[in-house]
Amino acid sequence: MKTTSFCRFITACAAVLAFSIPAFSQENSNNMWSSLEVASGTAIFTINLPTSGCVNIIYEVAGKNKTEKLWGPRFMEKGTYKLKFPESKVLNKKGTIELFNLNLTPFKSTGSRGKGERQFDNPMGIDFDASRKEILIADTGNDRIIRLGKDGRFIGRHGGFGLAFNNSRNSSGNEDEDSLDHPYDVAAGGFSNFYVSDQNNNRTCIFDSYKSYRGNLYPKNDDRRNRLDKPKGIITDYENNIWVVDGRSDKVLKLSPSSSKILEIGGFGGSEKQLKNPTQIDVGIDGSIYIADRGKSRIAVFDRLGLYKYQITDSLKAPTGVSVDSDGLVYVCDDTTDELSVYSPQGKRLALLTEAADGSSFKEPSDLTVCDDTVFLLDSGNHRIIHIKREKDGFVVSWQGPSTVLE
């Protein structure tokens, strides 16, 4: 594994997999290789790993220019393994097996305390708009949303202190855009718009593709039944649904793009499926829901139906932000330990970062977002964004399943 002065990798024994059997060492153990045997009903991958790291088994989707995961990521120690699957998982398919380790290198900071174009006051939320290559920041102390290019150049600002839009009108009688009160988070939408979690106005609102205010998302102005109480994190998933952390009620809501409530998770309490002071949320490609449950010092993981699965707790004290990358790895920032950690989906800590490129320490990091090659960490206590280069190194081998099963 590579180690830099900025990023320290942590290794330990991998958990035993129910369908992964460590095998004896074979010839060419210093190279990565694999074989695939298919008998009636079962497919067995034999994979030799020349070093420890994360393993993904990927297949190509027929007729489409994309890939999907068959299995992984899992952290596995050096050795030879056998992985068993139903034969239907590999028939008429081909793909790759990758073994990789992650390198994180801070290379730039953007921001300082103030009210200028690239200045912030205790910003709490951040997201990356992949379609426009823009960073969106909830500049909480300045009651506004800031848009920056991926390189940190200023693009625009939205908001400013005020009451809820339906209570704040300009001289023409129209709703005034400059009306945010401690916005906690911002999320890029699926239609070139973005959503704002307007904390002290107890609502979420929408800006369109032209970045003009379009109204409340939830609750609607005339909604007498549904309420939010100090909403915090907000994100959109791969189906363009919107997820909102309702802070004081210790709940997470799933909303449709038309603002209908689809699902509710949590509520205050001591059980594993209940939450205490949740702050942020993200949804993985497989639909798993990751919640930064700050009051319980954990990342709580639920399935796509909202059923509790497990929790990630290793070295966490007060996790504030969570983001899942395209490989399925989980990034977490903690405002008590002042750390950024990377975990496998099963909760094994893989990497740790505590400093910016200039050697200065993080201070109360509040949120983070990941794109293919960069992690953007919102270092709230230092009123800045840390730009972190994300690189993978390792090995890749190909595999191909048969088109028929030979008896």
MOURNOR-V213296 format. One record per residue. N is the residue number from 0. RES is the residue in one letter. OMEGA is omega in radians with two decimals (NA if undefined). Layout:
N,RES,OMEGA
N,RES,OMEGA
This chain:
0,M,3.06
1,K,3.05
2,T,3.07
3,T,3.11
4,S,-3.08
5,F,-2.99
6,C,-3.12
7,R,3.11
8,F,-3.06
9,I,-3.14
10,T,3.06
11,A,-3.11
12,C,3.10
13,A,3.08
14,A,3.12
15,V,-3.13
16,L,-3.10
17,A,-3.10
18,F,3.12
19,S,-3.05
20,I,3.09
21,P,-3.10
22,A,-3.13
23,F,3.13
24,S,-3.13
25,Q,3.08
26,E,-3.11
27,N,-3.10
28,S,3.10
29,N,3.09
30,N,3.03
31,M,3.07
32,W,3.11
33,S,3.00
34,S,-3.11
35,L,3.06
36,E,3.14
37,V,3.02
38,A,-3.08
39,S,3.06
40,G,-3.01
41,T,2.98
42,A,-3.11
43,I,2.97
44,F,2.92
45,T,-3.01
46,I,3.05
47,N,-3.14
48,L,-3.12
49,P,3.10
50,T,3.09
51,S,3.10
52,G,3.12
53,C,-3.09
54,V,3.01
55,N,2.92
56,I,-2.99
57,I,3.06
58,Y,3.11
59,E,3.12
60,V,-3.08
61,A,3.09
62,G,-3.13
63,K,3.14
64,N,3.12
65,K,3.11
66,T,3.05
67,E,-3.11
68,K,2.94
69,L,-3.05
70,W,3.06
71,G,-0.02
72,P,3.03
73,R,3.00
74,F,-3.10
75,M,3.09
76,E,3.06
77,K,3.13
78,G,3.13
79,T,-3.02
80,Y,3.00
81,K,3.13
82,L,-3.07
83,K,3.13
84,F,2.94
85,P,-3.08
86,E,-3.11
87,S,-3.12
88,K,-3.05
89,V,-3.11
90,L,3.13
91,N,3.12
92,K,3.00
93,K,-3.11
94,G,-3.11
95,T,2.97
96,I,-3.14
97,E,3.01
98,L,-3.06
99,F,2.93
100,N,-3.03
101,L,3.04
102,N,3.10
103,L,-3.11
104,T,3.05
105,P,-3.13
106,F,-3.06
107,K,3.00
108,S,3.08
109,T,3.02
110,G,3.02
111,S,-3.10
112,R,3.11
113,G,-3.10
114,K,-3.12
115,G,-3.05
116,E,-3.14
117,R,3.09
118,Q,-3.05
119,F,3.04
120,D,-3.11
121,N,3.10
122,P,-3.04
123,M,-3.04
124,G,-3.12
125,I,3.04
126,D,3.11
127,F,3.10
128,D,-3.05
129,A,-3.10
130,S,-3.12
131,R,-3.11
132,K,-3.12
133,E,3.00
134,I,3.09
135,L,-3.09
136,I,2.98
137,A,-3.12
138,D,-2.88
139,T,-3.09
140,G,3.10
141,N,3.05
142,D,-3.07
143,R,3.02
144,I,3.12
145,I,3.05
146,R,3.11
147,L,2.96
148,G,-3.13
149,K,3.12
150,D,3.10
151,G,3.13
152,R,-3.10
153,F,3.09
154,I,-3.11
155,G,3.08
156,R,-3.12
157,H,3.09
158,G,-2.98
159,G,-3.01
160,F,3.05
161,G,3.07
162,L,3.13
163,A,-3.03
164,F,-3.09
165,N,3.09
166,N,-3.05
167,S,-3.09
168,R,3.13
169,N,-3.04
170,S,3.13
171,S,-3.11
172,G,3.13
173,N,3.12
174,E,-3.05
175,D,-3.13
176,E,-3.01
177,D,-3.06
178,S,3.01
179,L,3.13
180,D,-3.11
181,H,3.08
182,P,-3.05
183,Y,-3.04
184,D,3.12
185,V,-3.11
186,A,3.03
187,A,-3.13
188,G,-3.11
189,G,-3.10
190,F,-3.14
191,S,3.04
192,N,2.98
193,F,-3.09
194,Y,-3.12
195,V,3.00
196,S,-3.01
197,D,-2.86
198,Q,-3.03
199,N,3.01
200,N,3.02
201,N,-3.14
202,R,2.94
203,T,-3.09
204,C,-2.98
205,I,2.91
206,F,-3.04
207,D,-3.07
208,S,3.06
209,Y,3.12
210,K,3.06
211,S,-3.12
212,Y,-3.09
213,R,3.09
214,G,3.12
215,N,2.99
216,L,-3.08
217,Y,-0.20
218,P,3.07
219,K,-3.07
220,N,-3.08
221,D,-3.12
222,D,-3.11
223,R,-3.01
224,R,-3.08
225,N,-3.12
226,R,2.93
227,L,3.14
228,D,-3.11
229,K,3.11
230,P,-3.10
231,K,-3.04
232,G,3.08
233,I,3.10
234,I,2.98
235,T,-3.13
236,D,-3.05
237,Y,3.08
238,E,3.13
239,N,2.96
240,N,-3.09
241,I,3.12
242,W,-3.07
243,V,3.01
244,V,3.10
245,D,-2.87
246,G,-3.01
247,R,3.10
248,S,3.12
249,D,-3.14
250,K,2.98
251,V,-3.13
252,L,2.99
253,K,-3.09
254,L,3.01
255,S,3.09
256,P,3.10
257,S,3.04
258,S,3.05
259,S,3.12
260,K,-3.10
261,I,-2.97
262,L,3.07
263,E,-3.11
264,I,2.97
265,G,-2.92
266,G,-3.05
267,F,3.08
268,G,-3.04
269,G,-3.10
270,S,-3.10
271,E,-3.10
272,K,3.11
273,Q,-2.99
274,L,3.08
275,K,-3.12
276,N,3.05
277,P,-3.07
278,T,-3.06
279,Q,-3.05
280,I,2.93
281,D,-3.12
282,V,3.14
283,G,-3.13
284,I,-3.13
285,D,3.14
286,G,3.10
287,S,-3.05
288,I,-3.11
289,Y,-3.08
290,I,3.03
291,A,-3.07
292,D,-2.94
293,R,-3.07
294,G,3.10
295,K,3.04
296,S,-3.06
297,R,2.83
298,I,3.13
299,A,-3.06
300,V,3.13
301,F,3.07
302,D,-3.04
303,R,3.10
304,L,3.14
305,G,3.10
306,L,-3.10
307,Y,3.14
308,K,-3.09
309,Y,3.13
310,Q,3.05
311,I,-3.05
312,T,-3.01
313,D,3.03
314,S,3.13
315,L,3.05
316,K,-3.14
317,A,-3.12
318,P,-3.08
319,T,-3.11
320,G,3.12
321,V,3.10
322,S,-3.11
323,V,-3.11
324,D,-3.06
325,S,3.07
326,D,-3.10
327,G,3.08
328,L,-3.00
329,V,-3.14
330,Y,-3.07
331,V,2.97
332,C,-3.02
333,D,-3.05
334,D,3.03
335,T,3.07
336,T,-3.09
337,D,-3.10
338,E,2.87
339,L,3.13
340,S,3.06
341,V,-3.08
342,Y,2.87
343,S,3.11
344,P,-3.14
345,Q,3.04
346,G,3.09
347,K,3.13
348,R,-3.05
349,L,-3.06
350,A,-3.10
351,L,-3.14
352,L,-3.08
353,T,-3.02
354,E,3.02
355,A,-3.09
356,A,-3.13
357,D,3.13
358,G,3.11
359,S,-3.07
360,S,3.00
361,F,3.10
362,K,3.11
363,E,3.08
364,P,-2.99
365,S,-3.06
366,D,3.12
367,L,3.08
368,T,-3.02
369,V,2.90
370,C,-2.98
371,D,-3.03
372,D,-3.06
373,T,2.95
374,V,3.07
375,F,-3.13
376,L,3.10
377,L,-3.09
378,D,-2.89
379,S,-3.11
380,G,3.07
381,N,3.04
382,H,-3.07
383,R,3.03
384,I,3.06
385,I,3.08
386,H,-3.02
387,I,3.12
388,K,-3.12
389,R,-3.12
390,E,3.02
391,K,2.97
392,D,-3.12
393,G,-3.01
394,F,3.06
395,V,3.02
396,V,-3.11
397,S,3.01
398,W,3.08
399,Q,3.11
400,G,3.13
401,P,3.10
402,S,3.07
403,T,3.11
404,V,3.12
405,L,3.11
406,E,NA
